[in-house]
Amino acid sequence: MTVRLTINGNDLEVEVFGADDAPVLIAHHGAPGLGSRAEPRATFSPFADTFRVIVFDARGSGASEGQPPFSHEQWVADVDGLREWAGVEQFVMAGGSYGGFISMEYAIRHPERVRALVLRDTSADHENDKAARHNAETSTRVTIDLEKLDRINTGQTYDDADLRDCWREILPLYDHVYDPALVAARVEATPYRYQTHNYAFAVNMPNYDIKSQLHRITCPTLVTVGRDDWITPVASSEVIASLIPDARLVVFEKSGHSPQIEEAQRWRQVVRDFLHEIGADEQ
């Protein structure tokens, strides 16, 4: 089911899978201004046999309206608005990459609302920027235009066309196995919203550091990451897992930034086993 919902004064494009009386799982996509519900739909719709899965284009991304601000506080409030719309007190929160930032911040602000937290290839600060630039500079796969890398990573793109150009430049770094045809297809499929992207990376990211608050996350947490993730490397996930009291870390050895795609069957089984073990799949 696809619905258009007004949440906190902004229209969101939302898709729902699964039975109305099933436990709720809300999944947040990454890459504001580049990401959309397409990835969490593909990743989590198979969980609709157990959960009521809610995926959506975040404010300013995909097909959703783009009323500012594009702040972490606002995106967290929008998640809580979706929870209220779903009519539940607690749910499973999931997020990958930048969506992991919002998922962690939601769990920090609303610990009583989150039954379990599922994270994928994310970070609790922006220290990963240094490692990412080094990985781009030393890549043996492609030669990266570092000016474009720096502009996309600091939110200095000029317009949607330029964001697309910069995205095309760095996409070869993301996967465990480089497939130029898949990269080209992703460039074509991406919805570009440069103003959202620029705000996220020029305004939000320079001050992003939630390490000192991670102890406030009280729910069981699964932290997953691809061994060859160039932009949020394993070390970032190790920090998260060490600071959240009830967290476990699983590294996927044959993946880059997207083990939910590159090792999809194993990734889903790991998540299912975790959610079943802690009873999050029970109403």
N, C-alpha and C positions, 0 to 999 in steps of 0.2 A: 504494500500500500504506500503510495506517495501522497504527501499532504504538504500544503503551504501553511505554515503557522506563523502568527505574529508573536514573537517572544521578545519581551523588553523593548517594544516599539520598533522591532526590525523583523521583516519577513525572512523566515528560514525555510529552505527546501529540505524536507525530512522524508525518510523512508523507514517503514516499520515491517519487520518480518517476525513470524511466530505467533503463538496463541496469546490472546489478550490476558489470560490469567497466569502466564508463565513468569518466572523471575526476569527482571529487566536488565539488559546490558546496553549501555550507551557507549559508542565508540567514536572517538574524535580523530579526524584526519590530521595529517601534518601539513607543513609548507603553506602557511597562510598566503593567500593570493596566487598560489599555484596548485595546492591540493584541493580535493573535493571528496564527497562521500563515496566516490567510485572505489577507492582502495579499501576502506573499512567495509563497504558493501560486499566486495569480493572475499574479504578476509573473514567476516563474521556472519554473513548470511547463512553459512552452513550450520551455525550454532542455533538456528531458529527451531531445530528439533527439540531444544531444551529451554531456550531463552526467548523472550520478546526482545528482539534486537532492534535498536534505534540507531540509525546513522543519519548524518545531516551535513549539509554544506554550512560551515561556520560563517558567521557574520563577515561579509566582505570577500567571501570565497565562493567558487563554483557558481551556482544559480541563485544563491541567497542575496538578499538586499545588503547594501554596504553602508549602513548608517554608522558613522564613527561614534565612539572611539573604538579602535582596534587594539585595546589593551588586554592584558591577561585578566585583569579584574572583570572586564566586561564579558570576555569569552567564558570565564568561570560562571558568571551570573547567567549567561545564556544556557549553559549546561543545567544549572539548577532550574531554570525555567522549563526546560524539556522534562526534567524529573517531575516537576509539578504537573505538567500537562499529562504525563504518563500515569499520574495518580499513585505514585509509590513513595514510600518513606526511605527505602534503601534500594541500591542497585549495584551492579558491577560496572566499574569505570575502566575503560580501555583506551589507550592512546599510543601512537607511535610517532617518533621523531618530535616535531614541534607539538603534536597532539599529546605527547607524553608530558611536555611542560605543563599544559593546561590540566591534564589528568592529575598530576602530582599536586598542582596548586589547588585543584578542587578538593582533593583528599585532605590537604592541609587546612583549608578553610571550613570544610564540612565533614569532619571525620566520622560523625554519627550517621552520615548518609551512605557511606561506601562499604559494601559488603566485602568487596575484593577489588584489587587494583592489578591490571594487566598492562605492563609497559613493554615497549619495543623500541630498541635503538634510539635512546634519548639521553638527555644530560640534565644535571641539576645546576649547571652554571654555563658560562660561555668559554671556559678554559679549553674546550675541545676545538675552538677556532684555530689555536696555534697548531695543534696536531693536524687539523684538516688542511691548512695551508701547506704544511710540510708534505703531507701525503700527495697533494695536488702537484706541488713543485717536483717531487721525485717520482711521479708516476712513470712507469715504463709502458703503459698502455696507450696513452695519448699525450700530446703536448698541449697544456692548458694555457689559454690567454689569461695571464694573472690579473690583468686590468679588469677583465670581465668577472673573474672570480671575486675579486675584491669588491666590485660594485654590487654584485648580487648578494654577497655576504654581509654588506654593510648598509643595504637598503638605499642604494643610489642609482637605481634604474630610471630611465628617462620616460618610458611609456610602456604599454603592453608589448609592443613589438620588440623593444629593447630587452624587456624581461624575458621574452621568448628566446631571443638570441643568446642571452647570458645563460639561460637554463639549458639550451642545447649544448653550450660549451662544457658545462660541468657534469651533465648526465652520464657520460661514459665512465665516470669514477664510481658510480653507485653499486653496480652489480658485481657478484663474485665472478661471473663469466661475462665478458663484454660481447654483446651482440648489437652491431650497428643498426640492424633493421628494427630491433626492439626499441632502441633509443629513439630512432626516427618516429616510430609509432607513438611513443610516449610524448614526444614534442608536439605531435599533431593533436593528441587527445587532451592535453592540459588546458584548463581554462585560466587565462591570464588576467590578474587583477593587480596591477603594479602598485597602486596606492596602498592597498592592504599589505602587500609584501614589504614595501619600503618602510611603512610605519613599524611593522613587526621587527625589522632588522636594524633600523636606524634609531628607533625610540625605545622599544622594549628590551632588546637584547643587551645593549651596553650595561644595563643595571641588573641583568638577570643573574641571580645567585640565591638559590633556595636551600642550600646545603644545611644551614643552621636550623631550618624549619622541618626537615624531613622526619625528625623524631616524633613530630605531631601526627604522622600518618599511623593510625592504629590498626588498620585492616591488614589481613594477609596480602602480600604483594609478590607478584611474579615479574621478574626483570629478565627480558630476553634480548639478545643482541647477536648480530652476525660477526664472526671472527674477523672478516675483512672489511668491516664498516669503516669507510674512510673519513666520515664527517662526525659521527658520534661513536668513537672507537670503544672497544671493550673496557678500557680503563674508566670511561664515563659511567658505564653500567655498574662496574665494580664499586665505584664511589656510592652510587645510589643504594645498592644492595647492602653496603656496610652501614649506612646511616638510617635506613628504615628498619625499625625493630623486628618486624616479622616479615622479612623479605628473603627470597631465594633467587639465585641467578642461574640462568641456563644460556650457554653459549652455543651457537649453531656454526659448526666448523666449515660448512660449505656455502656460506652466505655472506653477502655484503650488507647493505643497509636494509635489506628486505627479506629476512628469513621467512616471513609469512607468505612470501611468493616463491622464493628460491628453494626452500625446504618446507613447502606448504603442509604436506601430510604430517610430517613430524611435528612442526610448529603447532598445528591445531591439536594434535594429540597431547602434547605437553600442556597446552592451555586447558583442554578438557579435563585431563587428569588432575591438574591443580584445582580447578573450580569444583570438581566432584569431591576431591579429598577434603576441602574445607566446607563443603555443604552449600556452596553458593548456587548450585543448580537446583536447590530445593525451595519451594515456595514458603 
